[in-house]
Amino acid sequence: MKTLKWIAYFSAVSGAILFLVGVFSAITLKHKLEAIYIVSYFLGANSFLLITTVILLFIHINNHKKE
């Protein structure tokens, strides 16, 4: 479970970074990661944050069943 938590935290940080890059790109209209559309940053961030949510829910449900 500890490894899953680290994967979830890494995924959350990656999603947050992509989200911030997307906001920066939307404000300045400059593409830092060579994405064609600004929406690409938000789609990537959404995917990483959904992975984080699923992993953390799995850990929480698994710990709740043990009790």
N, CA, C and O of each residue as an XYZ file, in Angstrom:
268
protein
N       0.816     -1.196      0.000
C       0.000      0.000      0.000
C       0.862      1.265      0.000
O       0.458      2.306     -0.518
N       2.041      1.157      0.581
C       2.899      2.329      0.623
C       3.332      2.737     -0.789
O       3.428      3.923     -1.102
N       3.586      1.748     -1.624
C       3.968      2.036     -3.004
C       2.813      2.694     -3.757
O       3.026      3.616     -4.545
N       1.596      2.221     -3.514
C       0.430      2.830     -4.160
C       0.253      4.280     -3.729
O      -0.120      5.130     -4.537
N       0.521      4.563     -2.459
C       0.412      5.946     -1.991
C       1.434      6.834     -2.695
O       1.121      7.962     -3.078
N       2.652      6.329     -2.865
C       3.668      7.124     -3.558
C       3.280      7.362     -5.017
O       3.493      8.449     -5.554
N       2.714      6.342     -5.650
C       2.259      6.504     -7.029
C       1.134      7.534     -7.097
O       1.092      8.357     -8.012
N       0.223      7.485     -6.124
C      -0.885      8.444     -6.090
C      -0.372      9.862     -5.874
O      -0.850     10.794     -6.522
N       0.578     10.039     -4.986
C       1.121     11.376     -4.735
C       1.878     11.896     -5.956
O       1.771     13.074     -6.299
N       2.641     11.021     -6.612
C       3.351     11.422     -7.825
C       2.359     11.817     -8.919
O       2.575     12.789     -9.643
N       1.287     11.065     -9.028
C       0.263     11.373    -10.017
C      -0.422     12.698     -9.695
O      -0.720     13.476    -10.602
N      -0.670     12.960     -8.430
C      -1.305     14.224     -8.028
C      -0.402     15.411     -8.328
O      -0.871     16.445     -8.803
N       0.876     15.270     -8.057
C       1.820     16.352     -8.342
C       1.920     16.585     -9.849
O       1.968     17.729    -10.300
N       1.952     15.508    -10.623
C       2.005     15.641    -12.080
C       0.750     16.341    -12.603
O       0.834     17.206    -13.475
N      -0.406     15.967    -12.070
C      -1.655     16.615    -12.475
C      -1.682     18.084    -12.113
O      -2.143     18.915    -12.896
N      -1.189     18.408    -10.924
C      -1.164     19.811    -10.499
C      -0.221     20.633    -11.374
O      -0.531     21.772    -11.726
N       0.929     20.057    -11.724
C       1.876     20.773    -12.590
C       1.265     21.007    -13.967
O       1.368     22.104    -14.515
N       0.628     19.981    -14.525
C      -0.019     20.158    -15.835
C      -1.137     21.186    -15.771
O      -1.318     21.969    -16.703
N      -1.886     21.185    -14.676
C      -2.957     22.168    -14.514
C      -2.390     23.586    -14.472
O      -2.918     24.489    -15.120
N      -1.316     23.777    -13.712
C      -0.715     25.105    -13.623
C      -0.111     25.545    -14.954
O      -0.194     26.721    -15.310
N       0.492     24.621    -15.688
C       1.021     24.949    -17.012
C      -0.123     25.313    -17.951
O       0.011     26.220    -18.773
N      -1.246     24.612    -17.833
C      -2.414     24.935    -18.655
C      -2.968     26.314    -18.352
O      -3.336     27.055    -19.263
N      -3.026     26.658    -17.079
C      -3.501     27.994    -16.702
C      -2.535     29.053    -17.224
O      -2.960     30.078    -17.758
N      -1.243     28.807    -17.070
C      -0.236     29.741    -17.574
C      -0.350     29.904    -19.085
O      -0.250     31.017    -19.601
N      -0.558     28.803    -19.791
C      -0.698     28.869    -21.249
C      -1.961     29.605    -21.659
O      -1.963     30.332    -22.652
N      -3.033     29.421    -20.903
C      -4.288     30.099    -21.236
C      -4.169     31.608    -21.026
O      -4.741     32.395    -21.781
N      -3.430     32.000    -20.006
C      -3.295     33.433    -19.726
C      -2.344     34.102    -20.713
O      -2.645     35.177    -21.233
N      -1.198     33.475    -20.975
C      -0.175     34.109    -21.819
C      -0.248     33.698    -23.285
O       0.408     34.313    -24.125
N      -1.027     32.681    -23.608
C      -1.148     32.137    -24.958
C       0.194     31.645    -25.517
O       0.431     31.702    -26.723
N       1.069     31.159    -24.620
C       2.338     30.547    -25.024
C       2.321     29.090    -24.595
O       1.917     28.773    -23.476
N       2.756     28.208    -25.478
C       2.745     26.779    -25.198
C       4.125     26.352    -24.715
O       5.087     26.393    -25.482
N       4.234     25.944    -23.462
C       5.522     25.561    -22.887
C       5.904     24.121    -23.220
O       7.088     23.837    -23.404
N       4.947     23.213    -23.303
C       5.247     21.809    -23.542
C       4.935     21.383    -24.972
O       4.764     20.197    -25.251
N       4.863     22.341    -25.860
C       4.641     22.092    -27.293
C       3.333     21.344    -27.576
O       3.271     20.539    -28.505
N       2.307     21.603    -26.792
C       0.989     21.046    -27.067
C       0.306     21.930    -28.111
O       0.493     23.146    -28.124
N      -0.473     21.316    -28.970
C      -1.138     22.077    -30.032
C      -2.289     22.905    -29.460
O      -2.493     24.054    -29.852
N      -3.031     22.311    -28.535
C      -4.184     22.992    -27.948
C      -3.982     23.162    -26.449
O      -3.382     22.303    -25.803
N      -4.466     24.238    -25.904
C      -4.354     24.490    -24.468
C      -5.141     23.448    -23.685
O      -4.765     23.103    -22.564
N      -6.221     22.948    -24.257
C      -7.059     21.957    -23.589
C      -6.278     20.676    -23.290
O      -6.626     19.948    -22.361
N      -5.245     20.398    -24.053
C      -4.444     19.188    -23.849
C      -3.849     19.150    -22.445
O      -3.758     18.080    -21.843
N      -3.447     20.293    -21.922
C      -2.899     20.335    -20.573
C      -3.954     19.925    -19.546
O      -3.670     19.183    -18.606
N      -5.168     20.418    -19.742
C      -6.222     20.127    -18.783
C      -6.694     18.674    -18.892
O      -7.065     18.070    -17.886
N      -6.682     18.116    -20.088
C      -7.029     16.706    -20.240
C      -6.004     15.811    -19.560
O      -6.369     14.829    -18.914
N      -4.734     16.140    -19.699
C      -3.684     15.388    -19.019
C      -3.786     15.515    -17.514
O      -3.652     14.525    -16.794
N      -4.021     16.726    -17.034
C      -4.174     16.944    -15.596
C      -5.380     16.185    -15.068
O      -5.325     15.605    -13.983
N      -6.465     16.185    -15.827
C      -7.663     15.461    -15.431
C      -7.375     13.968    -15.292
O      -7.824     13.334    -14.337
N      -6.638     13.414    -16.231
C      -6.318     11.989    -16.180
C      -5.470     11.653    -14.956
O      -5.748     10.679    -14.257
N      -4.449     12.446    -14.698
C      -3.601     12.184    -13.540
C      -4.378     12.323    -12.233
O      -4.195     11.526    -11.313
N      -5.241     13.328    -12.149
C      -6.005     13.513    -10.914
C      -7.055     12.416    -10.735
O      -7.352     12.038     -9.601
N      -7.621     11.899    -11.817
C      -8.544     10.771    -11.708
C      -7.829      9.504    -11.257
O      -8.367      8.739    -10.457
N      -6.626      9.278    -11.764
C      -5.833      8.132    -11.313
C      -5.552      8.246     -9.823
O      -5.652      7.260     -9.093
N      -5.198      9.450     -9.367
C      -4.954      9.681     -7.941
C      -6.192      9.371     -7.120
O      -6.102      8.704     -6.089
N      -7.345      9.847     -7.565
C      -8.585      9.620     -6.841
C      -8.911      8.137     -6.735
O      -9.292      7.662     -5.664
N      -8.769      7.410     -7.821
C      -9.073      5.979     -7.816
C      -8.125      5.223     -6.890
O      -8.566      4.362     -6.130
N      -6.842      5.529     -6.942
C      -5.881      4.833     -6.082
C      -6.150      5.126     -4.614
O      -6.145      4.215     -3.786
N      -6.385      6.392     -4.288
C      -6.634      6.735     -2.882
C      -7.955      6.154     -2.380
O      -8.052      5.758     -1.218
N      -8.971      6.099     -3.239
C     -10.224      5.448     -2.842
C     -10.027      3.954     -2.621
O     -10.591      3.390     -1.683
N      -9.237      3.309     -3.468
C      -8.930      1.897     -3.299
C      -8.225      1.656     -1.967
O      -8.566      0.716     -1.249
N      -7.256      2.485     -1.633
C      -6.539      2.348     -0.358
C      -7.486      2.556      0.806
O      -7.443      1.801      1.778
N      -8.341      3.566      0.727
C      -9.282      3.858      1.809
C     -10.282      2.715      1.997
O     -10.546      2.305      3.127
N     -10.834      2.205      0.911
C     -11.805      1.108      1.012
C     -11.135     -0.155      1.526
O     -11.721     -0.887      2.323
N      -9.935     -0.412      1.086
C      -9.210     -1.591      1.540
C      -8.898     -1.509      3.035
O      -9.001     -2.512      3.741
N      -8.517     -0.324      3.526
C      -8.256     -0.147      4.959
C      -9.546     -0.214      5.755
O      -9.546     -0.692      6.889
N     -10.648      0.258      5.183
C     -11.938      0.252      5.884
C     -12.456     -1.181      6.035
O     -13.078     -1.509      7.045
N     -12.205     -2.035      5.038
C     -12.642     -3.432      5.113
C     -11.877     -4.201      6.179
O     -12.424     -5.120      6.789
N     -10.629     -3.841      6.410
C      -9.811     -4.534      7.411
C     -10.319     -4.287      8.819
O     -10.184     -5.144      9.692
N     -10.910     -3.106      9.043
C     -11.426     -2.769     10.364
C     -12.742     -3.405     10.568
O     -13.349     -3.242     11.627
